[in-house]
Structure formats: C-alpha cells, structure tokens
Amino acid sequence: MPLALVAVLVTVFFGLQVLRSRHPDPRTTLDDLESKGGFLLPWVGDPKRWQSGYDLSLLLRSGDGVSTAAILPEMMRAFHDARHAGDPKLRRYLALALGRTGDARAGTVLAEGLEDGDGETRLNCAWGLMQIGGAPALGVLRQAVTSHVDAGVRKMAIFALGQLGDREGAPVLRRALGDPVLVFALARIGDASGEPVLIEILGRFTPDGAPTGAAAQTRDASPALNAVRALALLRDEPARAALARAAQSAGSEDVRRTARLALESPEPPAGGASP
C-alpha cells in the first residue's frame, strides 16, 4: 500500500508538470473549439465550445506576435457554423477574435454578423470592424450609422468612425447631430459641426442649467465630462469660452477640474485622442 500510494502521488505530480508545461496557442485552441468528438459527449451533453472561443479571443488580445493568417479561414468557418448550430455565445467571442486578427479578410463575415439575431454579436461585429479598419470596413460602418435598425450598432459604428479618424465619413455623421455620441465622434476628427450641441450639454452643468442641493450631488456628470473632452479637441474660441465658464462655475467639481485641465493643455493630443 505505501508503494502504491507513492506511485499514485508521483504520477499525479508528473501529470501536473506536463499540464503546466503546455502553453495554449491559437491553433490548438481552435482545434479544441472545432472538436465534436469524445466518448463522454453522449453523457456530458453540451461541450460548451464557447469557452474555447473565449480562450481564443484572449490569446489574440495578448498578441505576442502570433500569426493568424493560416487559421483565419477556419475561424471564419467556425463563425458561420456557430450560427447554424444556434450558439450565440460562441459567435460573440469569435467576432472578437476575428476583429483582433486585424485581417481585412475577416471583414466580410463581420459585416454579415451585423445582421445577426443576437444583439451582443452585432455589437461585437461592429467592434471587430473597428479593429480591422481599412476602406471596406469603413464603408460598412458608414452604412450602419445611417441605416441600421439597432441603435446600439449605430452608436458603436459612430464610435468606430471617430476612433478610426474617418474624415471622409464626416458628412454621414453630420446627419444625426442630435446624438451626443455622433458629436463626440465628429470632434475626434476635428469637425466642429456638433460644437453647439457640446456647448449645450456642458451648459446644463453651469448655474443657469444646473440643479441645486441634493440633485446636484447625485446628477451624472459623465455627459458634461465627455463634452469637455470633445471641446478640448476643437480648441476654437467658442469651445474655449465654454470651457472657461465650466471651469469657473460648473456645478460639479469633476467638471470644473477637467475643464481647467483642458484649458491648461498646450495643444490638442495627437491622433484625436481624448485628453
């Protein structure tokens, strides 16, 4: 019995060492995702393939110089198969993984995914197109801004165009200047068309438009903070005047401090990034 116990412990020890030495990579993770076999499958039921999709998206996020060119066709096929299999969680993670490849070939399936029946998958596909960029992805995102039925996808597409610095898409964004997300996206590309909206948003937190007492303490200041950051990118006289008013008299200390920092900044951050 003692010898048998020692043998079991040694076996367990070396087995754990083997597991620790195994470093997952996109190729093996994709193989795990596509595996449908196994003698236990009839008893365990759903093998939760989405977990492999999640692992794949994390591996690609970490980068480490991993090349995905060879496995991209299989990833795209797995994305299609997950739709036919009715596995929305797997499609969500595969959309993230496809976007993280940065490969323009993935843009085709991600564009199709914008019409998926699952809302999170649609958003992840729009995000993936932003990661890929390039003329085809920009064309799809511009179309989504103007005509997609899902408001969440429209907002994600607006955000993507701003992040990508799509100056040619500015006319598309101007068509919906009432949407603050659109206005922020325009500011990121140096377009002041939405400046009156930004000034109006910020004005709600100055004495004439700000609540008093307990309401002032509980009011969400994030719209005003975003307006400050967008106005800081424009840097023209109306923007600076609005920032100066906010720095002096905004009802939120966070807004006043952020406006002061924006005024003190010597020049707009490079690349349209928020200060």
Backbone as a ProteinNet text record, in pm:
[ID]
protein_1_A
[PRIMARY]
MPLALVAVLVTVFFGLQVLRSRHPDPRTTLDDLESKGGFLLPWVGDPKRWQSGYDLSLLLRSGDGVSTAAILPEMMRAFHDARHAGDPKLRRYLALALGRTGDARAGTVLAEGLEDGDGETRLNCAWGLMQIGGAPALGVLRQAVTSHVDAGVRKMAIFALGQLGDREGAPVLRRALGDPVLVFALARIGDASGEPVLIEILGRFTPDGAPTGAAAQTRDASPALNAVRALALLRDEPARAALARAAQSAGSEDVRRTARLALESPEPPAGGASP
[TERTIARY]
81.5	0	85.2	189.9	272	333.6	382.7	442.7	338	216.5	110.1	74.9	70.4	40.1	148.6	274.8	385.5	375.5	341.6	330.1	220.3	107.8	-2.4	39.6	105.2	147.9	248.9	343.1	442.4	374.4	278.3	206	131.2	62.9	-10.4	85.2	201	298.4	346.8	387.1	438.3	327.1	205.5	93.7	68	76	58.5	170.6	291.9	403.2	382.8	328.6	301.6	195.9	90.4	-14.4	38.9	127.5	184.7	275.8	337.9	430.3	359.1	230.3	154.1	105.3	152.1	112.1	13.5	-110.5	-208.9	-170.8	-207.1	-184.3	-311.3	-325.3	-448.1	-481.2	-378.9	-403.8	-469.9	-410.2	-466.2	-600.8	-615.3	-742.8	-853.4	-821.3	-920.9	-954.5	-856.4	-883.8	-978.4	-956.6	-1046.3	-1187.4	-1196.7	-1326.3	-1402.8	-1330.6	-1396.1	-1419	-1361.5	-1375.1	-1518.2	-1575	-1712.6	-1717.4	-1598.8	-1595	-1580.2	-1528.9	-1510.8	-1611.7	-1565	-1657.1	-1750.6	-1719.5	-1806.8	-1917.4	-1911.8	-2005.8	-2152.5	-2190.7	-2331.6	-2378.9	-2287	-2325.9	-2311.8	-2212.4	-2193.2	-2276.9	-2329.7	-2414.1	-2333.8	-2380.4	-2318	-2171.8	-2076.5	-1935.7	-1890.4	-1984.8	-1951.8	-1833	-1851.5	-1746	-1716	-1810.2	-1788.3	-1669.4	-1638.1	-1523.1	-1392.8	-1384.2	-1267.1	-1264.7	-1383.8	-1390.1	-1343.8	-1381.2	-1336.8	-1185.1	-1130.5	-984.8	-913.6	-971.2	-909.9	-906.3	-1015.5	-1018.3	-916.4	-895.8	-796.5	-654.8	-629.6	-497	-462.8	-561.7	-535.4	-525.1	-592	-579.3	-439.4	-379.7	-246	-139.7	-171	-76.8	37.8	153.3	274.6	321.1	288.7	337.4	280.8	163	103.8	47	80.3	26.6	-101.6	-206.2	-335.5	-372.9	-283.5	-317.3	-356.3	-287.8	-312.6	-445.8	-487.3	-609	-731.3	-712.8	-826.7	-941.9	-918.6	-1033.1	-1111.9	-1042.8	-1112.5	-1191.1	-1136.4	-1209.2	-1337.1	-1327.8	-1445.2	-1549.7	-1502	-1595.9	-1662.4	-1583.8	-1640	-1744.8	-1722.8	-1819.7	-1952.4	-1945.2	-2066.4	-2132.3	-2052.2	-2107	-2179	-2125.3	-2187.9	-2326.9	-2347.3	-2481	-2578	-2534.6	-2622	-2647.4	-2550.4	-2565.5	-2645	-2678.9	-2754.4	-2674.2	-2547.6	-2459.5	-2418.7	-2502.1	-2470.2	-2347.2	-2323.5	-2207.2	-2077.4	-2072.6	-1953.7	-1934.6	-2043.5	-2032.3	-1983.5	-2026	-1981	-1829.6	-1775.4	-1631.3	-1551.9	-1608.8	-1539.9	-1538.1	-1643.6	-1643.1	-1530.1	-1510.5	-1399.1	-1265.3	-1252.7	-1127.2	-1098.3	-1201.5	-1181.6	-1137	-1195.8	-1153.4	-1009.4	-968.4	-832.6	-725.8	-766	-667.2	-618.2	-703.8	-667.6	-659.9	-710.7	-703.2	-826.4	-804.2	-915.4	-1009.8	-960.5	-1048.2	-1160.4	-1138.2	-1241.4	-1354.8	-1332.5	-1435.4	-1563.1	-1552	-1671.1	-1768.7	-1718.9	-1808.5	-1855.3	-1771.1	-1814.2	-1924.7	-1915.8	-2022.5	-2153.5	-2145.7	-2265.9	-2319	-2226.7	-2266.9	-2342.6	-2335.1	-2412.3	-2563	-2602.3	-2743.9	-2780.2	-2693.4	-2719.2	-2842.2	-2905.6	-3022.5	-2989.6	-2863	-2820.9	-2759.3	-2811	-2765.3	-2618.7	-2569.2	-2428.4	-2335.7	-2378.5	-2298.1	-2289.1	-2399.4	-2397.7	-2299.3	-2302.3	-2211.1	-2065.9	-2039.9	-1902.7	-1852.8	-1943	-1902.6	-1866.3	-1944.3	-1911.1	-1777.4	-1755	-1626.4	-1513	-1535.9	-1434.5	-1398.8	-1499.1	-1472.3	-1386.4	-1408.5	-1325.2	-1180.4	-1158.3	-1022.3	-952.9	-1028.8	-970.4	-941.7	-1037.8	-1018.4	-1006.3	-955.1	-942.5	-1069.6	-1058.4	-1169.1	-1295.1	-1285.7	-1409	-1481.7	-1407.3	-1470	-1533.7	-1465.2	-1520.6	-1651.2	-1656.8	-1779.5	-1896.1	-1870.7	-1975.7	-2020.7	-1926.3	-1959.1	-2039.1	-2002.6	-2079.1	-2223.6	-2240.3	-2374.9	-2453.4	-2387	-2454.1	-2500	-2419.9	-2456.2	-2588.9	-2610.7	-2727.1	-2850.5	-2832	-2949	-2969.8	-2880.5	-2900.6	-3016.3	-3097	-3215.8	-3181.1	-3065.6	-3024	-2952.1	-3010.4	-2949.4	-2811.5	-2793.7	-2663.7	-2556.9	-2591.9	-2496.5	-2465.1	-2566.4	-2542.1	-2443.1	-2461.1	-2370.8	-2230.2	-2220.3	-2088.2	-2019.7	-2096.1	-2038.9	-1992.9	-2070.3	-2030.8	-1899.7	-1893.5	-1771.5	-1653.1	-1677.1	-1569.8	-1516.7	-1607	-1562.8	-1479.3	-1519.4	-1440	-1303.7	-1299.6	-1173.1	-1078	-1135.2	-1053.9	-1016.5	-1068.5	-1035.2	-1085	-1207.8	-1261.4	-1315.2	-1230.4	-1272.4	-1368.1	-1353.9	-1444.1	-1585.3	-1598.2	-1730	-1798.3	-1735.3	-1794.3	-1934.1	-1959.5	-2096.1	-2199.4	-2160.2	-2252.2	-2284.8	-2184.5	-2206.5	-2290.1	-2276.7	-2349.1	-2500.2	-2543.6	-2687.9	-2763	-2694.4	-2762	-2695	-2683	-2610.5	-2680	-2804	-2870.4	-2820.2	-2745.5	-2693.6	-2556.4	-2541.6	-2412.1	-2297.7	-2323.3	-2216.5	-2162.4	-2252.1	-2210.6	-2126.7	-2169	-2097.9	-1956.2	-1941.2	-1807.9	-1720.8	-1782.3	-1707.3	-1659.2	-1744.1	-1703.4	-1587	-1593.2	-1485.6	-1353.6	-1358.7	-1235.6	-1165.5	-1240.9	-1178.3	-1166.3	-1180.5	-1158.8	-1272	-1392.4	-1506.8	-1591.3	-1610.9	-1682.1	-1832	-1887	-2028.9	-2117.6	-2074.3	-2156.1	-2122.3	-2042.6	-1999.1	-2115.3	-2221	-2332.9	-2395.9	-2401.7	-2457.9	-2368.6	-2237.3	-2144	-2154.6	-2164.5	-2175.3	-2306	-2412.7	-2541.2	-2534.1	-2469.9	-2456.7	-2379.1	-2269.7	-2187.5	-2261.3	-2344.1	-2417.3	-2517.6	-2561.3	-2656.4	-2595	-2462.4	-2394.3	-2339.5	-2374.8	-2339.8	-2460.6	-2446.9	-2554.4	-2691.5	-2699.5	-2831.4	-2902.3	-2824.8	-2887.8	-2867.8	-2789.5	-2756.9	-2857.5	-2889.6	-2974.9	-2898.1	-2971.2	-2907.8	-2938.8	-2869	-2894.8	-2857.9	-2942.7	-2912.7	-2909.5	-2993.3	-2996.2	-2862.4	-2795.1	-2665.3	-2561	-2574.9	-2477.5	-2492.4	-2614.5	-2640.6	-2644.2	-2641.7	-2653.9	-2529.9	-2552.2	-2442	-2369.6	-2240.7	-2162.7	-2094.6	-2108.7	-2034.4	-2065.9	-2191.1	-2211.8	-2131.6	-2126.8	-2050.7	-1901.5	-1853	-1710.5	-1673.5	-1760.1	-1734.1	-1738	-1829.4	-1836.2	-1707.9	-1655.1	-1529.3	-1417.5	-1408.3	-1301.2	-1314.9	-1439	-1459.3	-1427.3	-1470.1	-1439.8	-1289.7	-1219.9	-1074.8	-1006	-1068.5	-1011.1	-1033.4	-1140.3	-1171.2	-1085.3	-1074.9	-981.2	-1009.1	-1127.9	-1156.8	-1211.1	-1244.1	-1284.5	-1414.3	-1520.8	-1642.1	-1616.3	-1532.3	-1502.4	-1428.8	-1329.2	-1252.3	-1339.4	-1431.7	-1520.5	-1611	-1662.7	-1747.8	-1668.4	-1544.6	-1459.6	-1428	-1403.8	-1374	-1493.4	-1614.9	-1734.9	-1748	-1725.2	-1737.6	-1631.1	-1509.4	-1401.3	-1431.5	-1507.7	-1537	-1662.6	-1765.2	-1896	-1974.7	-1915.5	-1990.4	-2030.1	-2146.6	-2196.8	-2127.7	-2038.1	-1965.2	-1816.3	-1754.6	-1611	-1532.7	-1577.6	-1509.2	-1511	-1624.8	-1636	-1546.2	-1546.4	-1461.1	-1313.7	-1271.8	-1131.3	-1092	-1177.7	-1147.1	-1142.5	-1232.2	-1231.1	-1103	-1057.6	-933	-814.8	-811.5	-703.3	-706.1	-826.4	-838.3	-787.2	-815.8	-769	-617.6	-561.3	-417.6	-336.3	-401.9	-331.7	-277.4	-147.6	-88.8	-139.2	-178.7	-224.5	-304.6	-390.4	-471.3	-382.5	-421.7	-344	-337.2	-224.9	-205.9	-304.2	-347	-431.6	-574.6	-616.5	-755.2	-791.3	-694.8	-726.2	-779.2	-865.9	-918.9	-808.9	-808	-704.7	-723.8
-122.3	0	127.8	136.6	258.6	279.9	170	184.4	228.1	174.4	212.7	360.5	407.4	547.5	638.8	598.2	676.6	681.7	569.7	565.9	659	660.2	749.5	895.1	930.1	1067.6	1112.9	1024.4	1057.9	1078.5	991.1	1003.9	1137	1172.5	1298.4	1416.7	1409.1	1517.1	1540.5	1432.3	1448.4	1487.2	1440.7	1481.7	1631	1684.9	1828.9	1907.3	1854.4	1921.9	1927.8	1820.3	1818.6	1922.7	1932.1	2030	2172.6	2197.2	2330.7	2368.4	2269.6	2297.6	2320.2	2290.5	2304.5	2449.4	2518.9	2656.4	2660.2	2701.4	2704.5	2807.3	2779.4	2872.2	2874.2	2973.6	2982.4	2856.2	2788.7	2669.2	2559.4	2527.3	2420.1	2461.6	2589.1	2635.4	2625.1	2657.8	2643.9	2497.6	2408.8	2265.5	2218.6	2267.7	2231.9	2282.1	2402.6	2461.7	2379.1	2328.5	2254.7	2108.5	2060.6	1919.9	1889.5	1790.9	1749.3	1604.6	1543	1402	1381.3	1261.1	1228.8	1127	1021.9	915.3	958.2	1068.1	1113.9	1206.6	1252	1351.4	1310.9	1183.8	1148.8	1165.9	1164.1	1175.7	1319	1391.6	1527.1	1630.2	1597.5	1690.6	1800.7	1926.6	2042.1	2056.8	2050.3	2061.1	2204.6	2303	2444.2	2490.2	2483.2	2524	2672.7	2750.6	2893.5	2923.6	2831.9	2855.9	2858.2	2771.4	2774.3	2902.3	2949.3	3076.1	3191.8	3188.1	3290.5	3285.5	3164.3	3149.5	3202	3174.4	3219.6	3372.1	3436.2	3582.9	3641.2	3577.3	3625.3	3607.3	3494.1	3470.9	3576	3611.4	3709.3	3849.8	3875.1	4006	4027.4	3920.5	3932.6	3957.9	3922.5	3949.4	3851.4	3891.5	3808.9	3769.8	3851.3	3824.8	3699.7	3654.7	3532.8	3561.1	3478.2	3491.9	3410.1	3474	3405.8	3385.7	3420.6	3412.1	3270.6	3170.6	3032.2	2979.2	3024.9	2969.1	3057.3	3173.7	3263.7	3198.9	3125.3	3061.7	2968.9	2896.3	2807.9	2887.1	3000	3085	3138.6	3178	3229	3118.7	2998.6	2887.5	2853.3	2857.7	2830.6	2934.4	3060.5	3166.3	3136.2	3091.6	3053.7	2931.8	2831.4	2709.2	2736.2	2829	2859	2917.3	2988.8	3042.5	2930.3	2837.9	2725.4	2635.9	2629.1	2546.2	2615.9	2742.1	2815.5	2840.5	2876.7	2900.1	3047.6	3135.9	3279.9	3317.9	3248.7	3284.7	3259.3	3149.6	3120.3	3225.8	3267.2	3369.1	3501.8	3536	3661.4	3662.7	3553.8	3550.1	3535.7	3465	3453.5	3587.8	3667.6	3801	3885	3876.8	3949.1	3898.2	3765.2	3705.9	3746.2	3745	3783.7	3929.2	4015	4154.2	4170.6	4092.6	4105.6	4052.3	3977.5	3935.8	4055.3	4158.6	4272.6	4240.9	4125.8	4079.7	4127.3	4195.4	4250.2	4142.2	4018.7	3911.2	3881.9	3908.4	3882	3983.1	4095	4197.9	4149.7	4054.8	4006.6	3939.1	3845.5	3773.9	3865	3960.1	4052.5	4144.7	4185.2	4266.5	4187.4	4059.5	3975.2	3962.6	3958.5	3944.2	4063.3	4178.7	4294.7	4269.8	4168.4	4134.4	4011.6	3971.2	3853.6	3875.4	3767.4	3778.4	3811.3	3797.4	3824.1	3963.9	4046.5	4184.8	4197.7	4115.3	4124.4	4085.4	3988.4	3950.3	4066	4136.4	4251	4357.8	4387.5	4488.3	4443.6	4315.5	4264.6	4267.8	4245.5	4252.5	4395.5	4493.2	4633.1	4669	4621.4	4645.6	4580.4	4459.5	4390.1	4465.2	4522.5	4601.7	4723.6	4780.8	4893.6	4850.5	4731.1	4682.4	4657.3	4614.3	4583.6	4711.7	4804.3	4929.5	4907.4	5006.3	4995.8	5039.9	5063.2	5117.3	5030.2	4896.4	4816.4	4823.8	4815.1	4821.9	4958.4	5064.4	5198.7	5213.5	5156.6	5163.5	5096.2	4980.7	4908.4	4988.3	5046.2	5122.7	5248.8	5316.6	5435.5	5397.2	5284.7	5239.1	5206.6	5147.1	5112.7	5237.5	5344.4	5469.1	5522.7	5515.6	5579.4	5490.7	5358.4	5275.2	5154.4	5123.1	5001.1	5019	4914.8	4924.2	4919.6	4865.7	4852.7	4981.3	5052.5	5177.6	5152.8	5038.1	5005.5	4990.8	4928.8	4913.6	5049.8	5134.5	5268.1	5345	5337.9	5409.8	5351	5218.4	5157	5196.2	5202.6	5242.6	5387.9	5473.4	5613.7	5621.9	5549.5	5548.1	5498.6	5394.4	5336.6	5437.6	5511.1	5609.6	5719.3	5757.2	5855.9	5802.7	5678.5	5618	5602	5570.9	5548.3	5679	5791.9	5919.8	5930.9	5885	5879	6015.3	6098.1	6231.1	6225.1	6126.3	6115.2	6079.1	6022.6	5987.2	6099.4	6217.4	6329.3	6366.5	6370	6401.3	6302.5	6177.1	6076.5	6109.8	6148.4	6177.1	6302.8	6399.6	6526.1	6508.8	6398.8	6379.6	6354.7	6327.1	6297.8	6374.2	6505.8	6586	6592.4	6548.4	6546.7	6438.1	6344.3	6233.2	6272.8	6283.9	6324.3	6233.5	6103.8	6013	6053.6	6093.7	6140.6	6267.1	6357	6483.1	6459.3	6367.5	6336.3	6275.7	6192.4	6132	6238.8	6337.5	6446.2	6524.9	6551.7	6627	6552.6	6420.7	6342.2	6360.7	6392.7	6411.7	6560.5	6646.5	6788.7	6862.5	6803.3	6866.9	6935.5	7066.3	7143.8	7153.3	7073.4	7082.9	7062.8	6977.5	6949.1	7032.9	7137.4	7217.8	7278.1	7331	7385.1	7282.2	7155.3	7050.5	7028.1	7027.3	7008.1	7122.3	7244.1	7359.9	7354.8	7308.7	7297	7192.7	7077.2	6972.8	7025.9	7095.8	7149	7259	7336.9	7445.5	7398.2	7274.3	7221.4	7207	7214	7198	7330.7	7441.7	7573.4	7628.7	7737.2	7780.9	7793.3	7842	7861	7729.2	7626.1	7499.9	7389.1	7412.7	7306.2	7300.3	7179.6	7167.3	7207.5	7228.2	7266.2	7163	7173.4	7085.6	6942	6849.4	6706.5	6661.3	6721.4	6681	6705.7	6815.2	6844.7	6741.9	6685.7	6588	6453.4	6418.3	6285.1	6283.3	6397.9	6401.9	6342	6262.9	6200.6	6306.4	6324.5	6427.4	6375.2	6248.6	6193	6262.3	6303.6	6375.9	6505.1	6579.8	6705	6678.1	6573.5	6539.8	6503.2	6428.1	6393.5	6517.8	6611.1	6735.2	6816.9	6820.7	6892	6832.1	6700.3	6634	6660.5	6660.9	6686	6831.4	6925.8	7066.3	7092.5	7018.7	7034.1	6994.3	6907.7	6868	6973.7	7052.5	7153.8	7278.8	7327.8	7434.7	7568.5	7592.5	7723.6	7815.5	7939.5	8036.9	7999.8	7957.7	7916.8	7801.4	7706.1	7592.5	7638.9	7726.5	7775.5	7858.8	7936	8015.9	7926.1	7819.8	7726.8	7654.9	7618.5	7553.1	7648.2	7775.3	7872.5	7889.5	7894.7	7905.3	7783.2	7665.7	7543.5	7536.8	7580.2	7576.6	7666	7773.8	7868.2	7832.6	7781.3	7776.1	7647.5	7543.5	7417	7364.2	7301.8	7253.2	7129.3	7070.9	6950.7	6980.8	6942	6964.1	6887.8	6766.9	6689.9	6765.1	6826	6900.1	7023.1	7095.1	7214.6	7177.9	7070.6	7030.8	6987.5	6909	6861.3	6977.4	7074.6	7190.7	7272.5	7286.3	7359.8	7289.4	7156.5	7080.6	7096.2	7098.4	7114.1	7251	7353.8	7488	7500.6	7428.6	7438.3	7354.8	7262.9	7178.1	7263.5	7254.5	7345.3	7323.4	7201.4	7173.6	7046.6	7023.3	6901.1	6778.5	6669.7	6546.3	6495.2	6432	6378.4	6267.1	6259	6148.9	6159.3	6275.8	6291.4	6218.4	6179.3	6109.4	6206.9	6159.7	6246.7	6282.4	6405.4	6444.8	6376.1
0	0	0	85.3	79.1	-57.9	-120.5	-252.8	-356	-345.7	-438.6	-421	-296.3	-270.4	-327.7	-309	-364	-515.9	-578.8	-724.8	-774	-702	-740.8	-728.3	-617	-595.1	-700.2	-733.2	-835.7	-970.3	-1003.1	-1129.7	-1136.2	-1025.8	-1021.2	-1036.2	-968.7	-973.6	-1116.5	-1183.4	-1318.6	-1417.2	-1389.6	-1474.6	-1466	-1343.3	-1326.8	-1394.5	-1389.3	-1455.9	-1607.3	-1662.2	-1805.7	-1840.5	-1756.8	-1782.5	-1773.4	-1677.5	-1661.4	-1778.4	-1836.5	-1946.6	-2078.7	-2082.5	-2207.7	-2220.5	-2320	-2343.8	-2459.7	-2433.3	-2542	-2647.4	-2769.9	-2879.4	-2963.6	-3054	-3132.9	-3211.1	-3263.6	-3342.5	-3259.3	-3142.7	-3059.5	-2999.7	-2967	-2911.8	-3015.8	-3140.3	-3246.5	-3269.6	-3260.7	-3272.9	-3162.8	-3039.8	-2929.5	-2956.3	-3012.5	-3041.4	-3144.8	-3244.5	-3352.7	-3320.3	-3209.7	-3174.4	-3132.7	-3195.5	-3162.3	-3115.4	-3103	-3066.4	-2917.8	-2881.9	-2740.4	-2694.5	-2625.6	-2587	-2474.6	-2402.9	-2295.2	-2343.2	-2469.8	-2517.3	-2499.8	-2524.9	-2505.8	-2362.2	-2264.5	-2123.3	-2070.7	-2118.7	-2065.3	-2138.2	-2254.2	-2328	-2393	-2376.5	-2441.1	-2397.3	-2489.8	-2451.8	-2424.9	-2434.8	-2407.9	-2491.9	-2621.8	-2714.1	-2702.2	-2650.1	-2637.6	-2547.6	-2454.2	-2366.9	-2447.5	-2548.7	-2635.6	-2718.9	-2759.9	-2831.6	-2743.3	-2617	-2521.9	-2506.3	-2490.6	-2477.8	-2602.6	-2719	-2843.6	-2850.1	-2809.7	-2812.8	-2716.7	-2601	-2504.9	-2559	-2623.4	-2680.2	-2784.3	-2866.7	-2971.2	-2914.1	-2802.9	-2740.2	-2685.3	-2632.8	-2574.6	-2680.6	-2807.1	-2915.9	-2916.8	-2866.4	-2862.6	-3002.5	-3101.7	-3237.2	-3301.3	-3254.6	-3309.5	-3448.6	-3544.5	-3679.3	-3691.7	-3740.8	-3755	-3901.1	-3993.4	-4135.5	-4175.8	-4120	-4161.7	-4108.6	-3989.9	-3930.5	-3953.2	-4017.1	-4035.8	-4111.3	-4222	-4289.5	-4197.7	-4109.6	-4017.5	-3913.9	-3869.9	-3775.8	-3839.1	-3965.3	-4034.9	-4052.5	-4085.1	-4099.3	-3965.6	-3858	-3725.3	-3689.1	-3730.9	-3704.8	-3774.6	-3900.8	-3974	-3909.9	-3874	-3816.6	-3685.1	-3606.1	-3477.1	-3496.2	-3605.8	-3632.8	-3664	-3747.7	-3782.6	-3661.8	-3570.7	-3451.6	-3342	-3362.6	-3260.8	-3135	-3150.4	-3035.9	-3035.1	-2980	-2985.3	-2903.3	-2791.8	-2709.7	-2785.5	-2859.3	-2937.8	-3046.4	-3111.9	-3216.4	-3159.6	-3039	-2977.9	-2962	-2908.1	-2882.9	-3013.2	-3108.8	-3236.7	-3310.4	-3294.2	-3354	-3296.3	-3163.8	-3100.9	-3154.2	-3162.9	-3210.2	-3354.3	-3439.6	-3579.6	-3589.6	-3508.5	-3510.5	-3466.3	-3368	-3314.8	-3409.6	-3509.9	-3609.8	-3691	-3704.8	-3787.5	-3935.5	-3975	-4113.8	-4191.1	-4302.3	-4380.8	-4430.2	-4446.2	-4494.3	-4396.7	-4269.4	-4169.4	-4177	-4245.7	-4253.4	-4319.3	-4411.1	-4482.1	-4386.8	-4305.8	-4214.7	-4102.2	-4059.9	-3955.4	-4006.8	-4132.2	-4191.3	-4194.6	-4228.1	-4225.4	-4083.4	-3986.3	-3846.8	-3791.5	-3859.9	-3815.5	-3824.1	-3900.2	-3913.2	-3831.3	-3739.2	-3656.1	-3568.8	-3530.6	-3443.8	-3299.5	-3260.7	-3123.3	-3114.1	-3023	-3013	-2976.9	-2884.6	-2844.7	-2959.7	-3038	-3154.7	-3252.8	-3275	-3366.1	-3317.1	-3187.3	-3132.6	-3145.3	-3116.7	-3127.1	-3271	-3364.8	-3506.1	-3544.9	-3497	-3525.2	-3462.2	-3340	-3273.4	-3351.9	-3401.6	-3479.3	-3606.8	-3673	-3792.7	-3759.7	-3642	-3599.7	-3582.4	-3528.6	-3510.2	-3643.4	-3742.3	-3873.3	-3950.7	-3952.3	-4024.2	-4174.5	-4244.4	-4388.9	-4460	-4588.4	-4666.6	-4663.5	-4682.4	-4679.5	-4545.7	-4434.2	-4302.7	-4280	-4322.1	-4306.6	-4384.4	-4503.8	-4582.6	-4512.5	-4453.4	-4380.8	-4258.6	-4186.3	-4066	-4100.1	-4209.4	-4250.3	-4282.4	-4351.1	-4384.7	-4258.4	-4159.6	-4033.9	-3960	-3965.6	-3898	-3949.8	-4077.8	-4138.3	-4144.9	-4146.4	-4177.9	-4089.5	-3997.1	-3919.5	-3821.9	-3807.8	-3722.2	-3573.3	-3539.3	-3399.7	-3357.1	-3258.9	-3212.6	-3152.6	-3087.2	-3029.1	-3135.7	-3247.1	-3357.6	-3418.3	-3431.6	-3486.4	-3399	-3269.2	-3179	-3183.3	-3188.5	-3197.6	-3328.3	-3437	-3565.2	-3560.6	-3494.2	-3477.8	-3401.3	-3290.6	-3209.5	-3292.4	-3372.7	-3453.9	-3555.4	-3620.9	-3720	-3653.8	-3531.6	-3459.7	-3421.5	-3374	-3334.4	-3452.6	-3567.3	-3686.1	-3757.4	-3707.7	-3769.5	-3912.2	-3935.9	-4072.1	-4114.6	-4170.1	-4213.3	-4332.7	-4417.6	-4532.1	-4486.7	-4367	-4316.1	-4240.7	-4232.2	-4158.7	-4209.2	-4341.1	-4386.3	-4333.6	-4319.8	-4266.3	-4121.7	-4045.2	-3904.1	-3884.6	-3972.1	-3955.6	-3969	-4025.8	-4047.9	-3917.7	-3811.9	-3683.9	-3571	-3586.2	-3488.3	-3353	-3344.7	-3214.6	-3123	-3174.9	-3093.9	-3039.1	-2904.6	-2847.8	-2889.2	-2905.1	-2945.7	-3082.2	-3171.6	-3303.1	-3292.3	-3205.5	-3189.6	-3139	-3043.5	-2992.1	-3102.1	-3185.9	-3295.5	-3393.7	-3423.1	-3511.2	-3452	-3320.7	-3255.8	-3266.4	-3261.2	-3269.9	-3403.9	-3506.9	-3638.1	-3671.3	-3569.3	-3587.5	-3655.1	-3660.7	-3725.3	-3617.6	-3631.2	-3529.3	-3555.9	-3645.2	-3677.5	-3555.8	-3466	-3348.5	-3227.4	-3246.1	-3131.7	-3053	-3117.4	-3038.8	-2945.6	-2990.7	-2905.4	-2783.8	-2805.9	-2694.6	-2594.1	-2644.7	-2554.8	-2476.7	-2543.6	-2474.7	-2363	-2391.8	-2289.7	-2169	-2196.6	-2088.6	-2013.6	-2085.6	-2022.1	-1919.2	-1930.3	-1832	-1693.3	-1686.5	-1558.4	-1504.8	-1570.3	-1519.3	-1443.7	-1367.1	-1277.7	-1340.9	-1465.7	-1525.8	-1553.8	-1580.9	-1617.2	-1517.8	-1413.5	-1319.2	-1206	-1155.5	-1038.1	-913.4	-806.3	-680	-573.3	-459.9	-346.6	-373.5	-322.6	-333.5	-478	-562.7	-703.7	-770.3	-732.7	-791.9	-752.3	-631.6	-584.8	-653.2	-692	-747.3	-899.7	-962.9	-1108.7	-1174.6	-1278.1	-1351.6	-1433.7	-1405.9	-1475.3	-1600	-1634.1	-1746.9	-1879.6	-1909.3	-2036.2	-2042.3	-1931.5	-1930.3	-1942.6	-1877.2	-1886.7	-2030.4	-2095.2	-2235.9	-2324.2	-2293.1	-2369.5	-2352.7	-2230.1	-2205.4	-2289.8	-2291.8	-2366.8	-2515.9	-2565.5	-2708.1	-2743.1	-2659	-2684.1	-2677	-2591.8	-2582.3	-2712.6	-2790	-2917.9	-3026	-3012.3	-3113.3	-3096.8	-2973.3	-2939.3	-3006.8	-3061.2	-3117.7	-3008.5	-3044.6	-2943.5	-2872	-2943.8	-2871.1	-2774.5	-2816	-2728.8	-2604.1	-2620.9	-2506.1	-2412.8	-2469.4	-2384.9	-2301	-2362.4	-2288	-2179.7	-2209.7	-2110.9	-1995.2	-2026.5	-1921.1	-1827.9	-1883.8	-1799.6	-1709.3	-1768.1	-1688.9	-1580.4	-1611.7	-1513.4	-1393.9	-1416.1	-1308.6	-1231.2	-1301.8	-1235.7	-1254.9	-1310.8	-1324.5	-1187.7	-1182.4	-1054.9	-1002.6	-1079.5	-1038.6	-1031.2	-920.2	-905	-1011.5	-1047.4	-1152.6	-1284.8	-1316.2	-1441.5	-1437.7	-1325	-1314.7	-1330.2	-1261.3	-1267.3	-1408.8	-1473	-1608.5	-1706.9	-1690.3	-1779	-1759.6	-1634.5	-1610.8	-1676.8	-1664.1	-1726.5	-1878.6	-1935.3	-2080.4	-2124.5	-2046.6	-2081.8	-2068	-1970.9	-1946.9	-2044	-2112.2	-2207	-2320.1	-2352.3	-2452	-2592.4	-2627.2	-2762.9	-2761.9	-2863.2	-2866.9	-2873.1	-2803.8	-2811.2	-2953.8	-2987.5	-3122.5	-3150.1	-3276.4	-3319.1	-3275.5	-3222	-3183.4	-3057.9	-2975.9	-2852	-2749.8	-2660.2	-2556.4	-2460	-2407	-2312	-2178.6
[MASK]
+++++++++++++++++++++++++++++++++++++++++++++++++++++++++++++++++++++++++++++++++++++++++++++++++++++++++++++++++++++++++++++++++++++++++++++++++++++++++++++++++++++++++++++++++++++++++++++++++++++++++++++++++++++++++++++++++++++++++++++++++++++++++++++++++++++++++++++++++++

